[in-house]
């Protein structure tokens, strides 16, 4: 992570971000529809690749196929285990055209699929237009998309290093398409009684006690890219625990708190890798201490 990290001001690529987010949701929903369910929704995210974001292998009647967002050449690339390849350009394509091309190519390849073809969580996508009708969102600035990929690549490497310190149950390092965040989640092993009024997504995601960390590009609450961490359920006194590096803080999120560290602050450090690891470790230790996790059983070097 010690290479020069690019800036990514949210305002400068806001329209592009929305278009890319909607593209990700279309492909993500296809993966969700065709992949066998895995606990905590681990069957639906993307993984960072050397060129962008990939679904990994998805089952289809003749074998498997993958869909990869090549964020260097700016294509969606479909590949089957039988050697077939299809490409769809990302730049200059509206959401409706992208959706039509993806479903059309899959039909040609003998992989028909039906999804709920509208955005998930319109508060994040800033759109509730059905995919097939969305000719509004077509902005795509390749420069900023490539910057986003460079940040994901650097972050993914450090998150994997952090994940390797933990021998308990832990998620893959993955990118969730509902919010465009890259995340890694550690588990204590203890089950949680989820409130009866929780929605199905929350019920599955937080069925067990977690400490999670991630990166996202910003939203209306913090309109800039930042790293975050949180505990679910949140133990008493969490926000009183120290955080590192200098500049990290606990922010109220409704009735809970989230640890935050601005990406711009990370960029300015002499050693971004060390700074990010410090943020991940300090926020984890804060939650593990307060929640009484059995750390000797869960950590490689407690």
C-alpha positions as CSV (number, residue, x, y, z in Angstrom):
1,X,0.0,0.0,0.0
2,X,3.0,2.2,0.0
3,X,2.6,3.3,-3.6
4,X,1.2,6.7,-4.3
5,X,-2.6,6.6,-3.6
6,X,-4.9,8.7,-5.8
7,X,-7.4,11.2,-4.6
8,X,-11.0,10.4,-4.9
9,X,-13.2,13.4,-4.1
10,X,-16.8,12.2,-4.0
11,X,-18.2,15.3,-5.7
12,X,-15.9,15.0,-8.7
13,X,-17.2,11.6,-9.8
14,X,-20.7,11.6,-8.1
15,X,-22.6,10.8,-11.4
16,X,-20.1,8.2,-12.5
17,X,-20.3,6.5,-9.1
18,X,-24.1,6.2,-9.3
19,X,-23.8,4.6,-12.8
20,X,-21.1,2.2,-11.7
21,X,-23.1,1.3,-8.6
22,X,-26.1,0.5,-10.7
23,X,-24.0,-1.7,-13.1
24,X,-22.7,-3.5,-10.0
25,X,-26.2,-4.1,-8.7
26,X,-27.3,-5.7,-12.0
27,X,-24.5,-8.1,-12.0
28,X,-24.6,-8.7,-8.3
29,X,-28.3,-9.6,-8.4
30,X,-27.5,-12.1,-11.2
31,X,-24.9,-13.7,-9.0
32,X,-27.2,-13.8,-6.1
33,X,-30.0,-15.4,-8.1
34,X,-27.8,-18.2,-9.5
35,X,-25.4,-18.9,-6.7
36,X,-26.1,-21.4,-3.8
37,X,-26.8,-19.5,-0.6
38,X,-24.0,-19.1,1.9
39,X,-24.2,-17.8,5.5
40,X,-24.2,-14.0,6.0
41,X,-24.8,-13.4,2.3
42,X,-21.2,-14.5,1.4
43,X,-22.5,-15.9,-1.9
44,X,-23.4,-12.4,-3.4
45,X,-20.4,-10.0,-3.2
46,X,-17.5,-9.3,-5.6
47,X,-13.8,-9.8,-5.1
48,X,-11.1,-7.4,-6.0
49,X,-9.0,-8.7,-9.0
50,X,-5.9,-7.3,-10.7
51,X,-8.1,-5.7,-13.3
52,X,-11.3,-4.8,-11.3
53,X,-14.0,-6.7,-9.6
54,X,-15.0,-10.3,-10.3
55,X,-18.0,-12.5,-9.2
56,X,-15.8,-15.6,-9.1
57,X,-17.3,-18.8,-10.7
58,X,-21.1,-18.9,-10.9
59,X,-22.9,-22.2,-11.6
60,X,-24.7,-22.6,-14.9
61,X,-26.2,-25.7,-16.6
62,X,-23.0,-26.6,-18.5
63,X,-20.4,-25.6,-15.9
64,X,-19.6,-22.2,-14.6
65,X,-19.2,-18.6,-15.8
66,X,-17.6,-15.5,-14.3
67,X,-18.5,-11.8,-14.8
68,X,-15.6,-9.4,-14.2
69,X,-15.7,-5.6,-14.3
70,X,-12.4,-4.7,-16.0
71,X,-11.8,-1.3,-14.6
72,X,-8.7,-0.7,-16.6
73,X,-10.1,-1.4,-20.1
74,X,-13.6,-0.5,-18.8
75,X,-15.6,-3.5,-20.0
76,X,-17.7,-6.1,-18.3
77,X,-16.2,-9.4,-19.4
78,X,-18.3,-12.6,-19.4
79,X,-16.4,-15.9,-19.6
80,X,-17.7,-19.4,-19.5
81,X,-15.9,-22.7,-18.5
82,X,-16.5,-23.7,-22.2
83,X,-14.2,-20.9,-23.5
84,X,-16.9,-18.4,-24.6
85,X,-16.2,-14.7,-24.0
86,X,-18.4,-11.6,-24.3
87,X,-17.6,-8.0,-23.6
88,X,-19.8,-5.0,-22.8
89,X,-18.3,-1.5,-22.7
90,X,-18.9,0.4,-19.6
91,X,-18.2,3.9,-20.9
92,X,-21.0,5.5,-23.0
93,X,-23.6,2.9,-21.9
94,X,-26.8,3.8,-20.0
95,X,-28.1,1.5,-17.3
96,X,-30.9,0.3,-19.6
97,X,-28.5,-0.5,-22.4
98,X,-26.1,-2.3,-20.0
99,X,-29.0,-4.4,-18.5
100,X,-30.2,-5.3,-22.0
101,X,-26.8,-6.4,-23.1
102,X,-26.0,-8.4,-20.0
103,X,-29.2,-10.3,-20.1
104,X,-29.0,-10.7,-23.9
105,X,-25.6,-12.2,-23.8
106,X,-26.5,-14.6,-21.0
107,X,-29.5,-15.7,-23.0
108,X,-27.3,-16.4,-26.0
109,X,-25.0,-18.4,-23.8
110,X,-27.8,-20.5,-22.5
111,X,-27.9,-18.9,-19.1
112,X,-31.3,-17.3,-18.8
113,X,-31.9,-15.5,-15.5
114,X,-34.6,-13.4,-13.9
115,X,-33.9,-10.8,-11.2
116,X,-35.8,-8.1,-9.4
117,X,-34.7,-5.6,-12.0
118,X,-34.6,-2.4,-10.0
119,X,-32.1,-0.8,-7.6
120,X,-31.7,-2.2,-4.1
121,X,-31.8,0.6,-1.4
122,X,-32.5,3.7,-3.4
123,X,-31.1,5.9,-0.6
124,X,-27.6,4.6,-1.6
125,X,-28.0,4.3,-5.4
126,X,-30.0,7.6,-5.5
127,X,-32.2,5.9,-8.1
128,X,-35.3,3.8,-8.0
129,X,-35.7,3.6,-11.8
130,X,-36.2,0.0,-13.1
131,X,-33.0,-1.1,-14.8
132,X,-34.7,-1.7,-18.2
133,X,-36.1,1.9,-18.2
134,X,-33.1,3.8,-16.8
135,X,-31.6,5.9,-19.6
136,X,-30.8,8.7,-17.1
137,X,-27.7,7.2,-15.6
138,X,-25.0,7.0,-18.3
139,X,-22.1,9.1,-16.8
140,X,-18.8,7.2,-16.8
141,X,-15.4,8.8,-16.2
142,X,-12.8,6.1,-16.7
143,X,-10.1,8.1,-14.8
144,X,-12.1,8.1,-11.6
145,X,-13.2,4.5,-11.9
146,X,-9.6,3.4,-12.3
147,X,-8.7,5.5,-9.2
148,X,-11.4,3.6,-7.3
149,X,-9.9,0.3,-8.4
150,X,-6.4,1.4,-7.4
151,X,-7.7,2.2,-3.9
152,X,-9.6,-1.1,-3.7
153,X,-6.5,-3.0,-4.7
154,X,-4.3,-1.4,-2.1
155,X,-7.0,-1.8,0.6
156,X,-7.7,-5.4,-0.4
157,X,-4.0,-6.3,0.2
158,X,-4.0,-4.8,3.7
159,X,-7.3,-6.3,4.6
160,X,-6.0,-9.7,3.7
161,X,-3.0,-9.1,5.9
162,X,-5.3,-8.1,8.7
163,X,-7.5,-11.1,8.1
164,X,-4.5,-13.4,8.4
165,X,-4.0,-12.4,12.0
166,X,-7.3,-14.0,13.0
167,X,-7.9,-17.8,13.2
168,X,-11.5,-17.7,14.2
169,X,-14.5,-17.5,11.8
170,X,-13.9,-14.6,9.4
171,X,-15.5,-13.4,6.2
172,X,-13.7,-13.2,2.9
173,X,-12.5,-9.8,1.9
174,X,-15.2,-8.8,-0.4
175,X,-17.1,-5.9,-2.0
176,X,-20.8,-5.7,-1.4
177,X,-22.8,-4.3,-4.3
178,X,-25.6,-2.8,-2.3
179,X,-23.3,-0.1,-0.9
180,X,-20.0,-0.4,-2.9
181,X,-17.9,-1.0,0.2
182,X,-15.1,-3.4,0.6
183,X,-15.3,-5.2,4.0
184,X,-13.9,-7.9,6.2
185,X,-15.8,-9.2,9.2
186,X,-14.6,-11.2,12.3
187,X,-16.8,-13.4,14.4
188,X,-16.6,-14.2,18.1
189,X,-18.5,-17.5,17.6
190,X,-21.4,-16.4,19.8
191,X,-25.0,-16.3,18.4
192,X,-27.1,-13.2,18.7
193,X,-30.8,-12.9,19.3
194,X,-31.8,-10.7,16.3
195,X,-34.8,-8.3,17.0
196,X,-38.1,-9.8,15.6
197,X,-38.7,-6.7,13.5
198,X,-35.3,-7.0,11.7
199,X,-35.5,-7.3,7.9
200,X,-34.3,-10.6,6.3
201,X,-31.0,-9.0,5.1
202,X,-30.1,-7.8,8.6
203,X,-31.3,-11.1,10.2
204,X,-28.9,-13.2,8.1
205,X,-26.0,-10.7,8.2
206,X,-26.0,-10.3,12.0
207,X,-27.1,-13.6,13.3
208,X,-23.8,-13.8,15.2
209,X,-21.6,-11.3,17.1
210,X,-19.2,-9.4,14.7
211,X,-16.5,-6.8,14.5
212,X,-16.4,-5.5,11.0
213,X,-14.2,-3.1,9.1
214,X,-14.3,-1.6,5.6
215,X,-13.9,1.2,3.2
216,X,-16.5,3.2,1.2
217,X,-16.4,6.2,-1.1
218,X,-18.7,8.4,1.0
219,X,-22.3,9.3,1.4
220,X,-24.5,12.1,2.6
221,X,-23.4,11.6,6.2
222,X,-19.7,11.8,5.3
223,X,-19.2,13.0,1.7
224,X,-15.7,11.7,1.3
225,X,-14.0,8.3,1.2
226,X,-13.2,6.8,4.6
227,X,-12.4,3.6,6.4
228,X,-14.8,2.4,9.0
229,X,-15.3,-0.2,11.7
230,X,-18.1,-1.2,14.0
231,X,-19.4,-3.8,16.4
232,X,-22.7,-5.6,16.2
233,X,-24.2,-5.8,18.7
234,X,-22.3,-2.8,20.1
235,X,-21.0,-3.4,23.7
236,X,-21.3,-0.8,26.4
237,X,-18.5,1.8,26.5
238,X,-17.2,1.1,23.0
239,X,-17.0,4.8,22.0
240,X,-14.8,5.5,25.0
241,X,-12.0,3.2,23.7
242,X,-8.9,4.7,22.1
243,X,-8.4,4.6,18.4
244,X,-5.4,5.0,16.2
245,X,-3.9,6.6,14.1
246,X,-4.2,10.2,15.1
247,X,-7.3,11.6,13.4
248,X,-9.5,8.4,13.8
249,X,-12.7,9.0,15.8
250,X,-15.9,7.4,17.0
251,X,-19.0,8.9,15.3
252,X,-22.6,8.4,16.5
253,X,-24.7,6.5,14.0
254,X,-28.2,6.6,15.4
255,X,-28.1,4.6,18.7
256,X,-24.7,3.1,17.9
257,X,-21.2,4.3,17.0
258,X,-18.8,3.8,14.1
259,X,-15.0,4.2,14.0
260,X,-14.0,6.4,11.1
261,X,-10.6,7.3,9.5
262,X,-10.6,9.6,6.5
263,X,-8.9,8.3,3.4
264,X,-7.3,11.7,2.8
265,X,-5.7,11.5,6.2
266,X,-4.3,8.0,5.3
267,X,-2.9,9.4,1.9
268,X,-0.9,12.0,3.8
269,X,0.9,9.5,6.1
270,X,4.4,8.4,5.5
271,X,3.3,4.7,5.7
272,X,-0.3,4.2,4.6
273,X,-0.1,0.4,5.2
274,X,1.0,0.8,8.8
275,X,-1.6,3.5,9.4
276,X,-4.5,1.4,8.0
277,X,-3.3,-1.7,10.0
278,X,-3.3,0.5,13.2
279,X,-6.8,1.6,12.5
280,X,-8.0,-1.9,11.9
281,X,-6.2,-3.3,14.9
282,X,-7.2,-0.6,17.4
283,X,-10.9,-0.7,16.4
284,X,-10.9,-4.5,16.6
285,X,-9.2,-4.5,20.0
286,X,-11.7,-1.9,21.3
287,X,-14.6,-4.1,20.4
288,X,-13.0,-7.3,21.5
289,X,-12.1,-5.9,24.9
290,X,-15.5,-4.4,25.5
291,X,-17.4,-7.5,24.3
292,X,-15.2,-9.9,26.1
293,X,-14.1,-12.0,23.1
294,X,-12.0,-15.1,23.9
295,X,-9.0,-13.6,22.1
296,X,-6.5,-16.3,22.9
297,X,-8.7,-18.7,21.0
298,X,-9.3,-16.4,18.0
299,X,-6.0,-14.6,17.3
300,X,-2.9,-16.0,15.7
301,X,-0.7,-13.9,18.1
302,X,-2.9,-12.7,20.9
